[in-house]
Structures are given as C-alpha cells and as structure tokens.
Amino acid sequence: MAASDFIRDIIDEDIKSGKHKAVTTRFPPEPNGYLHIGHAKSVCLNFGIARQYGGVCHLRFDDTNPSREDVEYVDSIQEDVRWLGFDWADKLFYASDYFEKIHDYAVELIRRGKAYVCDLSTEEIRKSRGSFTEPGKESPYRGRSVEENLDLFKRMRAGEFPDGSRVLRAKIDMASPNMNLRDPVLYRIKKASHHRTGDKWCIYPMYDFAHPISDAIEGITHSICTLEFEDHRPLYDWTLAEGPSPCRPRQIEFARLNLTYTLMSKRKLLDLVEQKLVSGWDDPRLPTLRGLRRRGCTPEAIREFCGRIGVTKFNSFTELELLENCLRDDLNKRALRYMAVLKPLKVVLDNYPEGKVEELDAINNPEDPSTGTRKVPFSRTLYIEADDFREVPPPKFHRLSPGREVRLRYGYLIKCVGAVKDSSGNVVELRCACDLGSRGGSPADGRKVKATLHWVCAERSLPAEVRLYDRLLLTLQPQDEDFRKCLNPKSLEALKDCRVEPALAQLKPGTTCQFERQGYFCADSVDSKPGALVFNRTVTLRDTWAKLEAQAKR
C-alpha cells in the first residue's frame, strides 16, 4: 500500500462523501519529446493511484501542436510507460480524437457571447494583458457581434487567413487578478500537418482549452498535474463550467521532480541533442527514460525512487544520490557478479606452470544463492587493475606493492617480487610468486592478508570498451542562463583497453551486472555485440562523487 499524501487524502474524502464511486486518472503527455524521470514520477502517481483504488488510468496524448509533435514520440512514450511496468489496456486516447467536439464547443461559446475572434498579434495580446499590478486592456475586437465572430471563425477553419493573423479568445475578465483569465487564446491558426489528422485542420485548440474538455469527455475524476498549472486551474474550471459536459474533473497540483546535477527541462534536453553535445535521446548521461534504461537502470528502482520521494506541494530539489541508492539496493539483489579489469596491468606468476589453465568456482550473486556458481579461467599470466599496485605505497594502502602479499579473488595468495618498466619508467608488468597451496582458503601457516584483488586471465579474457558515466552537470543546478557552461566535461570517459572474463560474452545487451569492486555495469543495448563488447557504468558501488568532493574540501 502506498504511503498517504495530500492527493490520496482528497481521493479518500471524495469516495467517503459519495462524490465518486470509482477513480479515473490519466497520464497526458504532449508527444513532442522523450519522457524523462520527472515524467516517471507522474506516470507512477497516476497509474499507481488508479491501481490502488481499483480504478483505471488513461494514456492520452495531448497532441494540439502539430509543428512540434511526431509519431516517433508517440511510440517512444508508449514503450517507456510499458517499460516502467504500467499498462492502459484499451484506454489509449488522443486530444485529436476530440477535435470536432472541441471545435463545436468553441462555436457554442461564440454563440453565447463567451468567445470572440481577435486580430491582435501575439505580441500585441501579450502587451494588452497588463501586469500583476495593472489590469489588462480590452481588445478593440472584443465587441464584435456573434454573427461576425461565427463567420470569421468559420473562415479561419476554412483556411482563408494566414498563420498568426487571427485567434479565438475567451471573453472572461481583462481585470482579473489571475492573468490566465484575461481573455486567453482558445484557438490559433497553424497550417501544419498533424501526425494523425493530416491536413484536415488548420486551426488547433490551445492546450489549456483542449485539456479540460478532453478530461471531461473521458470522465476523468482527478486531473493530477504539476504545480506550474496551479494558476491555470481557474481557467480549467471556467472551461468545464461553461461546457456542455456534466463531468467536472478536479484538478490537483503537486510539485514536479527537480533532480540535482542534471537537466529536467525538455527544451534544454532537446538543445543538448540537437547541438550533438550528447549522442541522442538515449545517451546514458541524460535523465530520459531511454537514457536511464541504456545506462542500466531498472524500472523497479525507478518506481521505488518515485515512491520514496512522494508528492508534496512545495518545489524542492531531490538529491541524485537517492536515485543512485535505489539503484544499488535493487541491483545488489538481482545483478550477477563478474570480474572485469578496466585499466589492466599484466601480472606473471613465475612459479605457476606454463600452459596450465584452471577453472575456479566463482559465486554469481552472494545475495541470491539460487544463482549458483560459474567457472572462471586462471593461468600463469593475469591482469589486475593498475590502481591496485603502488611501487611506493602510501599510508593505509593494503593492496599490491613490492614484497607485499594479497589474495586473488577465488584464487591464490600472490606476492610481488619484481616490476618491469618501460623506457619512461612506467611499470608495465609485475612478477609475482604464487602460494600454490592457498587456493580458495588460508595457507597452512594461517597467515592473513589485508586485501583481495579481482583479476582476469590474460589468455582467456576478452577485450571490451567500458564507458564511465558521471553527472551531467558540475553544479546542483544550472547557475547560468547558458546551461552549457555548467556541463561536466568528464561526464563520459571511454576506456578502450579493458579486459573482462569470458562469461560476459554471453551477457545479453541491456542486462546489468556487477563488476566486482568496480560498480554496476550494463551491456550497451546499441553498440555491444559479439567480438566488440561495450559496457556502460550504471552506478558505483558507493557514493564516490560525494567522497571525492569531501576530499577536495580538506
């Protein structure tokens, strides 16, 4: 059962009072972009409430602006909602389904003297609205007769006038303290082909006009939207009150999701894509559901995240760390473990037989014993992480260094007895001695070591590219009008010479696993293929960023 919140309290009261016997919600995206994690909050809320109260949730595309919409977005939105774990059954609708009814309603408003055709330009309308301290100025066309307005609106629909030359406005109150009630535009001329209706229409309803009518037609009981629509609620209610439908949905606003270190503006995300600052809408650095999925995020983790943040009436920022923690919690339970070396350093075990390859037993997931074990090859020549060796170890460094002994995961104790350097003095190979009696357990004399290293077999391991993704922004939120100045130049580091254990060749693209001691990684769903493995870092094993920030402040 979901935790109580002010929206569910309202619904509980509506059911208790008998106002509603059943609950009908809707998720109403505009098909002009890809969904991001902010939309996921709305998806989980609307579908979750319908599920909780035994009601239904519609998926409705508010497709009232053909110049910005595309069937590509329609398809992607449906796929993303399903990926999140929700289904609308036969309740798929479009605002364009109701264009004729919305048009007829507009005609009825004209007949009743509630709407008029205005010839002012967009800029002139904006200036005439006044300010928060001064009333607006009535349009010189506000006094047109009903007959003239009906004729002009009919000719607008027939395509007689160019774009921007005329609009249909509601006749409400130019002195209203709410700017949205100062004769808002209901229809505009837009000679653009619609992805569903083609060229049938050249006038299109504004979102604020089409939305409440669509809600009423569908019998929506609770129209849940984000807080920026709070000031639009009087117009929503006016439209319903003046309309022919007896259905009166209730609009309820909640605070949108603002996530630190990323962008949540669809316009800014589009700019990143169009300027090719990212690889596309599915770039793993983006908060789009496509990007998060490609990065390796699970729908279960995102649903848990949306449940934890809850719903409030106050705008605030949610820390990215909360999403990362939800990911770790989920992946720790389900992700299989593998070994991968991202920055390889060659290790030769001098006393291990040449040509010999052992198959060691490795645990697939200690959190889930049912996953069993796998075999990993072990030989005389291995790779370890370059960072796991220091020629001159700093204090508290317990990994490999000259004369020091460590354990190899699932394998033997080894001691560094020498290092080979290149002409520049860089260590390129380690020579080590292997305690052949210490496989998988403590040596006979009971000595202990303080570090266990992961490794891969040099002969049997596979080459791979590993992409290390970090935060999109350097700051909690953009600090400049040009948000591009806040982009993290190190948000992507592509490591081309990694080595991974051979079992990873069988990992299906799009599957997330754990690289032991490294973090969680996903086989890239676009670029990874047999013979050319590519992995994206989903999340680190701990909050590495916060740790680095703390160190930098010391």
JOURQUI-V261043 format. One record per pair of residues at least 24 apart in sequence whose ideal C-beta (glycine too) atoms are under 7 Angstrom apart, sorted by the first residue. I is the first residue (numbers start at 1). J is the second residue. If there is no record, write none. Layout:
I|J, I|J
This chain:
2|48, 2|52, 2|307, 3|310, 5|310, 5|311, 6|313, 7|224, 7|252, 7|254, 7|311, 8|49, 10|252, 11|49, 11|53, 11|222, 20|221, 22|55, 23|49, 23|50, 23|53, 23|55, 23|221, 23|222, 24|55, 24|56, 24|219, 24|220, 24|221, 25|49, 25|50, 25|55, 25|57, 25|220, 25|222, 25|224, 26|57, 26|58, 26|60, 26|215, 26|218, 26|220, 27|57, 27|59, 28|60, 28|62, 28|211, 29|61, 29|77, 30|62, 31|61, 31|63, 31|69, 31|70, 31|73, 31|74, 31|77, 32|65, 32|68, 32|69, 32|73, 33|73, 33|266, 33|270, 34|73, 34|76, 34|281, 34|288, 34|290, 35|77, 35|80, 35|288, 35|289, 36|264, 36|269, 36|287, 36|288, 36|289, 37|257, 37|259, 37|287, 37|289, 37|292, 37|302, 38|256, 38|257, 38|264, 40|84, 40|289, 40|302, 40|306, 41|257, 41|306, 43|81, 43|84, 43|86, 44|303, 44|306, 45|224, 45|311, 46|224, 47|86, 56|91, 57|88, 58|88, 58|91, 58|93, 58|218, 59|88, 59|91, 59|92, 60|93, 60|94, 60|95, 60|214, 61|94, 61|95, 62|95, 62|207, 62|210, 62|211, 63|94, 63|95, 63|96, 63|195, 63|196, 64|95, 64|204, 64|205, 64|206, 64|207, 64|210, 65|204, 66|190, 66|192, 66|193, 66|194, 66|195, 66|204, 67|190, 67|192, 69|195, 70|195, 71|195, 76|290, 80|289, 83|289, 83|293, 83|299, 84|299, 84|302, 84|303, 85|299, 85|303, 93|218, 94|196, 95|210, 95|214, 96|194, 96|196, 96|197, 98|213, 98|214, 98|217, 99|197, 99|201, 101|217, 102|205, 102|210, 102|213, 105|213, 105|243, 105|244, 106|168, 106|186, 106|187, 107|150, 107|153, 108|244, 109|242, 110|146, 110|149, 110|150, 110|153, 111|146, 113|146, 113|171, 114|170, 114|171, 114|242, 115|168, 115|169, 115|170, 115|171, 115|186, 116|141, 116|142, 116|144, 116|149, 116|169, 116|171, 117|141, 117|144, 117|149, 117|152, 117|153, 117|166, 117|168, 118|166, 118|167, 118|169, 119|165, 119|166, 121|164, 122|164, 129|179, 129|182, 130|182, 135|174, 135|175, 136|174, 136|175, 136|182, 137|174, 138|174, 139|183, 142|171, 156|189, 156|203, 157|203, 159|191, 159|202, 161|189, 163|189, 163|190, 163|191, 164|189, 165|189, 172|238, 178|231, 178|234, 180|231, 180|232, 180|234, 180|235, 181|234, 181|235, 181|238, 184|208, 184|235, 208|232, 208|235, 209|239, 212|236, 212|239, 212|240, 213|239, 213|243, 215|249, 216|240, 216|243, 216|245, 216|247, 216|249, 217|245, 219|247, 220|249, 221|249, 222|249, 222|250, 222|252, 223|249, 223|250, 223|251, 224|252, 224|254, 225|251, 225|253, 226|253, 226|254, 226|256, 227|253, 227|254, 227|255, 227|256, 227|313, 227|315, 229|253, 254|311, 254|312, 254|313, 255|312, 255|313, 255|314, 255|315, 255|316, 257|309, 257|318, 258|315, 258|316, 258|317, 258|318, 259|287, 259|318, 259|320, 260|317, 260|319, 260|320, 260|476, 260|477, 261|320, 261|471, 261|472, 261|473, 261|476, 262|287, 262|320, 262|472, 262|473, 263|472, 263|483, 268|483, 277|484, 277|487, 284|469, 284|536, 285|469, 285|472, 285|491, 285|492, 294|524, 294|525, 294|526, 294|536, 295|469, 295|522, 295|536, 295|538, 296|512, 296|520, 296|521, 296|522, 296|536, 296|538, 297|327, 297|538, 298|330, 298|331, 298|512, 300|330, 301|326, 301|327, 301|330, 304|330, 317|476, 317|477, 320|471, 321|543, 321|546, 324|539, 324|543, 327|538, 327|539, 328|539, 331|512, 331|514, 331|520, 332|367, 333|367, 333|368, 335|365, 335|512, 335|513, 335|514, 335|520, 336|364, 336|365, 336|371, 336|513, 337|363, 337|364, 337|365, 337|513, 337|514, 337|516, 338|500, 338|501, 338|503, 338|504, 338|513, 338|515, 339|376, 339|409, 339|454, 339|455, 339|456, 339|501, 339|515, 339|516, 340|456, 340|498, 340|500, 340|501, 340|515, 340|518, 341|383, 341|384, 341|385, 341|455, 341|456, 341|498, 341|499, 342|385, 342|466, 342|495, 342|498, 342|518, 343|385, 343|386, 343|387, 343|495, 344|383, 344|497, 344|499, 345|383, 345|384, 345|385, 345|386, 345|389, 345|430, 346|381, 346|383, 346|428, 346|429, 346|458, 347|382, 347|383, 347|384, 347|430, 347|432, 348|380, 348|381, 348|429, 348|431, 348|432, 349|380, 349|414, 349|432, 349|434, 350|431, 350|432, 350|433, 351|433, 351|434, 352|380, 352|434, 353|380, 354|380, 356|380, 357|459, 357|460, 360|410, 360|411, 361|410, 362|410, 374|503, 376|410, 376|501, 377|457, 377|460, 377|502, 378|411, 378|457, 379|457, 379|458, 379|459, 381|458, 381|459, 382|455, 382|456, 382|457, 382|458, 383|455, 383|456, 383|458, 383|461, 383|499, 384|453, 384|455, 388|453, 389|427, 389|430, 391|419, 391|427, 398|450, 398|451, 399|451, 399|453, 400|453, 405|449, 406|449, 406|451, 406|452, 406|453, 407|449, 407|452, 408|453, 408|455, 409|452, 409|453, 409|454, 409|455, 409|516, 410|440, 411|439, 412|436, 412|438, 412|439, 413|438, 413|443, 413|449, 454|516, 454|517, 456|499, 456|500, 456|501, 460|502, 461|499, 461|500, 461|501, 461|502, 462|499, 462|500, 462|502, 462|504, 462|505, 462|533, 463|499, 464|498, 464|500, 464|533, 464|534, 464|535, 465|494, 465|495, 465|496, 465|498, 465|534, 466|495, 466|498, 466|521, 466|535, 467|492, 467|494, 467|534, 467|536, 467|537, 468|493, 468|495, 468|537, 469|536, 469|537, 471|545, 500|533, 504|533, 505|530, 505|533, 512|538
